[in-house]
Amino acid sequence: MAAKIQRSKSGAWRLLFKYKLQKLRWKFKQVFLLCLGSAMIYWAWMKLYLHGLDLYLLYWVVWIWLIPFWYGLKWVFQMLTWWILKSALLRSWAKMDAVIYKIEYIESWSTYQKWTFIFARPKGGILEGMGVIFKSERLSFSIPPEVLKPWDLITVYVSKSNSSNYWMDVKDALYRVIES
């Protein structure tokens, strides 16, 4: 029994590391695209400015590098708005416990990506009998059954005015496994 608990705690530590690494990779990619696009646009624009505006090939460089610049800028803006939304969410939304009823591991043959989703139902309260199902964000790792399994509790933050606005705290669920 002690070996099983130790295995679930070490698995939770490993999953927590993968979760944080997934978030860091996503943030790094957005900031990298923004900086690389900015640098290339600046370089091409300076070449155009210094050598005259008749270097038509550099116009294509500017137009091509506007795409990663735009996506980087858009995603950094989304990252900042999510950070602001999450801080507001933790202050004003209702915190509730939900019961995990399914952990689904999906392998996509078309994009060669593997995702895990956690599905949970509200425990107690008004939403219990209404058939409300909460779905976690995409996780890029599989969750072994000794770490999280059906009937475990997970924290969900729900908007008081609209139950379709929610956020499932996966990191808190992994910390619960580590602390137990």
C-alpha positions as CSV (number, residue, x, y, z in Angstrom):
1,M,0.0,0.0,0.0
2,A,2.8,2.4,0.9
3,A,4.5,1.7,-2.5
4,K,1.3,2.5,-4.3
5,I,1.0,5.8,-2.5
6,Q,4.6,6.6,-3.2
7,R,4.2,5.8,-6.9
8,S,1.1,8.0,-7.2
9,K,3.0,10.9,-5.5
10,S,6.0,10.5,-7.7
11,G,3.7,10.3,-10.7
12,A,1.9,13.5,-9.6
13,W,5.2,15.3,-9.3
14,R,6.2,14.1,-12.8
15,L,2.8,15.3,-14.2
16,L,3.0,18.6,-12.4
17,F,6.4,19.1,-14.0
18,K,5.0,18.2,-17.5
19,Y,2.0,20.6,-16.9
20,K,4.3,23.5,-16.0
21,L,6.6,22.7,-18.9
22,Q,3.6,22.6,-21.3
23,K,2.6,26.1,-20.1
24,L,6.2,27.4,-20.3
25,R,6.5,26.0,-23.9
26,W,3.3,27.7,-25.0
27,K,4.4,31.1,-23.5
28,F,7.9,30.8,-24.9
29,K,6.6,30.0,-28.4
30,Q,4.3,33.1,-28.3
31,V,7.0,35.5,-27.1
32,F,9.6,33.9,-29.4
33,L,7.4,34.5,-32.5
34,L,6.7,38.0,-31.4
35,C,10.4,38.8,-30.9
36,L,11.6,37.0,-34.0
37,G,9.0,38.7,-36.2
38,S,9.8,42.1,-34.7
39,A,13.5,41.6,-35.3
40,M,13.1,40.4,-38.9
41,I,10.7,43.2,-39.7
42,Y,13.1,45.8,-38.2
43,W,16.0,44.3,-40.1
44,A,14.2,44.3,-43.4
45,W,12.8,47.8,-42.9
46,M,16.3,49.2,-42.0
47,K,17.7,47.6,-45.2
48,L,15.0,49.3,-47.2
49,Y,15.6,52.6,-45.4
50,L,19.4,52.5,-45.8
51,H,19.6,51.2,-49.4
52,G,16.6,52.9,-50.9
53,L,13.1,51.7,-51.5
54,D,13.9,49.9,-54.7
55,L,14.8,46.5,-53.1
56,Y,11.6,44.8,-53.9
57,L,12.6,41.5,-52.5
58,L,12.8,43.0,-49.0
59,Y,9.1,44.0,-49.3
60,W,8.3,40.3,-49.5
61,V,10.5,39.7,-46.4
62,V,8.5,42.3,-44.5
63,W,5.2,40.9,-45.6
64,I,6.2,37.3,-44.9
65,W,7.5,38.2,-41.4
66,L,4.3,40.1,-40.6
67,I,2.6,36.7,-40.2
68,P,4.6,35.4,-37.3
69,F,4.8,38.9,-35.8
70,W,1.0,39.1,-35.9
71,Y,0.4,35.7,-34.5
72,G,3.0,36.3,-31.7
73,L,1.4,39.6,-30.9
74,K,-2.1,38.1,-30.9
75,W,-1.1,35.2,-28.7
76,V,0.9,37.4,-26.3
77,F,-2.2,39.6,-26.0
78,Q,-4.4,36.5,-25.4
79,M,-1.9,35.4,-22.8
80,L,-2.1,38.7,-20.9
81,T,-5.9,38.8,-21.1
82,W,-6.0,35.2,-19.8
83,W,-3.8,36.2,-16.9
84,I,-6.0,39.2,-16.1
85,L,-9.2,37.0,-16.5
86,K,-7.7,34.3,-14.2
87,S,-6.9,36.7,-11.5
88,A,-10.4,38.1,-11.7
89,L,-11.8,34.6,-11.8
90,L,-10.0,33.6,-8.6
91,R,-11.3,36.6,-6.8
92,S,-15.0,36.8,-7.9
93,W,-16.1,33.4,-9.3
94,A,-17.5,30.6,-7.2
95,K,-15.1,27.9,-6.2
96,M,-16.7,24.4,-6.2
97,D,-15.5,20.8,-6.1
98,A,-16.4,18.6,-8.9
99,V,-16.1,14.8,-9.2
100,I,-14.0,13.4,-12.0
101,Y,-16.1,10.9,-14.0
102,K,-13.8,10.3,-17.0
103,I,-10.2,10.9,-18.1
104,E,-10.0,10.6,-21.9
105,Y,-6.8,10.1,-23.8
106,I,-7.2,11.0,-27.5
107,E,-4.7,10.2,-30.2
108,S,-5.3,12.2,-33.4
109,W,-4.2,10.4,-36.5
110,S,-4.6,13.4,-38.7
111,T,-2.3,15.7,-36.7
112,Y,-0.2,13.1,-34.8
113,Q,-0.9,14.8,-31.5
114,K,-2.0,13.2,-28.2
115,W,-4.2,15.0,-25.8
116,T,-5.8,14.3,-22.5
117,F,-9.0,15.8,-21.2
118,I,-10.5,15.5,-17.7
119,F,-14.3,15.5,-17.5
120,A,-16.0,16.3,-14.2
121,R,-19.5,16.8,-12.8
122,P,-20.4,19.2,-10.0
123,K,-20.6,17.8,-6.5
124,G,-23.5,19.1,-4.4
125,G,-25.1,22.5,-4.9
126,I,-27.5,23.7,-7.5
127,L,-25.6,22.4,-10.6
128,E,-25.5,18.7,-9.5
129,G,-28.8,17.5,-11.1
130,M,-28.6,19.7,-14.2
131,G,-26.3,17.6,-16.3
132,V,-23.5,20.1,-16.3
133,I,-20.2,18.7,-17.4
134,F,-16.9,20.5,-17.0
135,K,-14.0,19.8,-19.4
136,S,-10.4,20.6,-18.7
137,E,-8.0,22.3,-21.0
138,R,-5.9,20.3,-23.4
139,L,-3.2,18.4,-21.6
140,S,-0.2,17.1,-23.6
141,F,0.4,14.1,-21.4
142,S,-1.5,11.0,-20.3
143,I,-2.6,10.7,-16.7
144,P,-2.0,7.3,-15.1
145,P,-4.9,5.9,-13.1
146,E,-2.8,5.8,-9.8
147,V,-2.5,9.6,-9.9
148,L,-6.0,10.8,-10.9
149,K,-9.0,8.4,-11.4
150,P,-12.7,8.6,-11.5
151,W,-14.4,9.8,-8.3
152,D,-11.5,12.0,-7.3
153,L,-12.2,15.6,-6.6
154,I,-11.0,18.5,-8.7
155,T,-11.5,22.3,-8.1
156,V,-13.6,24.2,-10.7
157,Y,-14.1,28.0,-10.7
158,V,-17.5,28.9,-12.2
159,S,-19.0,32.2,-13.1
160,K,-21.9,33.1,-10.8
161,S,-23.9,34.4,-13.7
162,N,-23.2,31.8,-16.4
163,S,-22.2,28.2,-15.6
164,S,-20.7,27.8,-19.1
165,N,-17.8,30.1,-18.1
166,Y,-15.5,28.0,-15.9
167,W,-11.9,27.0,-15.4
168,M,-10.8,23.6,-14.1
169,D,-7.7,23.8,-11.8
170,V,-5.6,20.7,-12.8
171,K,-2.6,21.9,-11.0
172,D,-4.5,22.0,-7.7
173,A,-5.7,18.4,-8.3
174,L,-2.0,17.3,-8.7
175,Y,-1.0,19.1,-5.6
176,R,-3.8,17.3,-3.7
177,V,-2.4,14.0,-4.7
178,I,1.1,15.1,-3.6
179,E,-0.1,16.4,-0.2
180,S,-2.2,13.3,0.6
